[in-house]
């Protein structure tokens, strides 16, 4: 998940999730959706969770997003975002979300 230009910091959980959906793409979103909720943190904390903490400014610089999660510690805040991503791609379907995001950019 790398981009040529700097990533704009999401300010809300929904913004963070939509950015993740775009960055991850359909296949990775399907993998997240296929997980059970109780597997998420154990499997994603040190990979996707770390990426969220580092790139969305949860360690430093994005107090607005951290506050939106209701958590003080960046580890906990990233977990809230991972679960929100899982809920969105599980309930709405990754293909639907990616399709909507792509059409919004046109």
C-alpha positions as a Markdown table, in Angstrom:
| # | Residue | x | y | z |
|---|---|---|---|---|
| 1 | Unk | 0.0 | 0.0 | 0.0 |
| 2 | Unk | 2.1 | 2.9 | -1.2 |
| 3 | Unk | 1.2 | 5.9 | -3.1 |
| 4 | Unk | 3.2 | 8.4 | -5.1 |
| 5 | Unk | 1.7 | 11.5 | -3.3 |
| 6 | Unk | 1.4 | 12.0 | 0.4 |
| 7 | Unk | -1.7 | 10.5 | 2.0 |
| 8 | Unk | -4.3 | 13.0 | 3.2 |
| 9 | Unk | -5.0 | 12.3 | 6.9 |
| 10 | Unk | -8.6 | 11.0 | 7.4 |
| 11 | Unk | -10.4 | 12.9 | 10.2 |
| 12 | Unk | -13.2 | 10.4 | 10.9 |
| 13 | Unk | -13.5 | 6.6 | 11.1 |
| 14 | Unk | -15.6 | 6.6 | 7.9 |
| 15 | Unk | -12.9 | 8.6 | 6.0 |
| 16 | Unk | -10.2 | 6.2 | 7.2 |
| 17 | Unk | -12.2 | 3.2 | 6.2 |
| 18 | Unk | -13.0 | 4.6 | 2.7 |
| 19 | Unk | -9.3 | 5.4 | 2.2 |
| 20 | Unk | -8.4 | 1.8 | 3.3 |
| 21 | Unk | -10.9 | 0.3 | 0.9 |
| 22 | Unk | -9.4 | 2.3 | -2.0 |
| 23 | Unk | -5.8 | 1.4 | -1.0 |
| 24 | Unk | -6.5 | -2.3 | -0.3 |
| 25 | Unk | -8.5 | -3.0 | -3.5 |
| 26 | Unk | -11.1 | -5.7 | -4.0 |
| 27 | Unk | -9.1 | -8.8 | -3.4 |
| 28 | Unk | -7.7 | -7.6 | 0.0 |
| 29 | Unk | -11.1 | -6.3 | 1.1 |
| 30 | Unk | -12.6 | -9.7 | 0.3 |
| 31 | Unk | -9.9 | -11.3 | 2.5 |
| 32 | Unk | -10.8 | -9.0 | 5.4 |
| 33 | Unk | -14.5 | -9.6 | 4.9 |
| 34 | Unk | -14.0 | -13.3 | 5.0 |
| 35 | Unk | -12.4 | -13.1 | 8.5 |
| 36 | Unk | -14.3 | -13.6 | 11.7 |
| 37 | Unk | -14.5 | -10.6 | 13.9 |
| 38 | Unk | -12.5 | -12.4 | 16.6 |
| 39 | Unk | -9.7 | -13.0 | 14.2 |
| 40 | Unk | -9.2 | -9.4 | 13.1 |
| 41 | Unk | -6.9 | -8.0 | 15.7 |
| 42 | Unk | -4.8 | -11.1 | 16.0 |
| 43 | Unk | -4.2 | -11.4 | 12.3 |
| 44 | Unk | -4.1 | -7.7 | 11.3 |
| 45 | Unk | -2.7 | -5.8 | 14.3 |
| 46 | Unk | 0.9 | -6.0 | 13.2 |
| 47 | Unk | 0.3 | -5.6 | 9.5 |
| 48 | Unk | -2.7 | -3.4 | 8.6 |
| 49 | Unk | -3.0 | -2.1 | 12.1 |
| 50 | Unk | 0.6 | -0.9 | 12.1 |
| 51 | Unk | 0.1 | 0.7 | 8.6 |
| 52 | Unk | -2.9 | 2.6 | 9.9 |
| 53 | Unk | -1.1 | 3.8 | 13.0 |
| 54 | Unk | 1.9 | 4.9 | 11.0 |
| 55 | Unk | 0.2 | 6.4 | 7.9 |
| 56 | Unk | -2.9 | 7.9 | 9.5 |
| 57 | Unk | -0.9 | 9.8 | 12.1 |
| 58 | Unk | -2.2 | 7.9 | 15.2 |
| 59 | Unk | 1.2 | 8.0 | 16.9 |
| 60 | Unk | 1.6 | 11.8 | 16.2 |
| 61 | Unk | -0.2 | 14.4 | 14.3 |
| 62 | Unk | -3.8 | 13.2 | 13.9 |
| 63 | Unk | -5.5 | 13.7 | 17.2 |
| 64 | Unk | -8.8 | 14.3 | 15.5 |
| 65 | Unk | -8.9 | 10.7 | 14.1 |
| 66 | Unk | -7.7 | 9.2 | 17.4 |
| 67 | Unk | -10.4 | 11.1 | 19.3 |
| 68 | Unk | -13.0 | 10.0 | 16.8 |
| 69 | Unk | -12.2 | 6.3 | 17.7 |
| 70 | Unk | -12.8 | 7.1 | 21.4 |
| 71 | Unk | -9.4 | 5.5 | 22.3 |
| 72 | Unk | -6.3 | 7.1 | 23.8 |
| 73 | Unk | -3.7 | 4.6 | 22.6 |
| 74 | Unk | -2.8 | 4.3 | 18.9 |
| 75 | Unk | -3.0 | 0.5 | 19.1 |
| 76 | Unk | -6.5 | 0.6 | 20.3 |
| 77 | Unk | -7.5 | 3.4 | 17.9 |
| 78 | Unk | -6.2 | 1.4 | 14.9 |
| 79 | Unk | -8.2 | -1.6 | 16.2 |
| 80 | Unk | -11.4 | 0.4 | 16.1 |
| 81 | Unk | -10.6 | 1.3 | 12.4 |
| 82 | Unk | -9.9 | -2.3 | 11.5 |
| 83 | Unk | -13.2 | -3.4 | 12.9 |
| 84 | Unk | -15.0 | -0.6 | 11.2 |
| 85 | Unk | -13.4 | -1.7 | 7.9 |
| 86 | Unk | -14.4 | -5.3 | 8.5 |
| 87 | Unk | -18.0 | -4.3 | 9.2 |
| 88 | Unk | -18.2 | -2.2 | 6.1 |
| 89 | Unk | -16.8 | -4.7 | 3.7 |
| 90 | Unk | -18.7 | -7.6 | 5.4 |
| 91 | Unk | -22.1 | -5.9 | 5.4 |
| 92 | Unk | -22.0 | -3.9 | 2.2 |
| 93 | Unk | -19.7 | -6.1 | 0.2 |
| 94 | Unk | -16.2 | -4.9 | -0.9 |
| 95 | Unk | -17.2 | -4.8 | -4.6 |
| 96 | Unk | -20.1 | -2.5 | -3.9 |
| 97 | Unk | -18.0 | -0.1 | -1.9 |
| 98 | Unk | -15.1 | 0.0 | -4.4 |
| 99 | Unk | -17.6 | 0.5 | -7.3 |
| 100 | Unk | -19.2 | 3.4 | -5.5 |
| 101 | Unk | -15.8 | 5.0 | -4.6 |
| 102 | Unk | -14.7 | 4.6 | -8.2 |
| 103 | Unk | -17.8 | 6.2 | -9.6 |
| 104 | Unk | -17.5 | 9.1 | -7.1 |
| 105 | Unk | -14.1 | 10.0 | -8.5 |
| 106 | Unk | -15.4 | 10.3 | -12.1 |
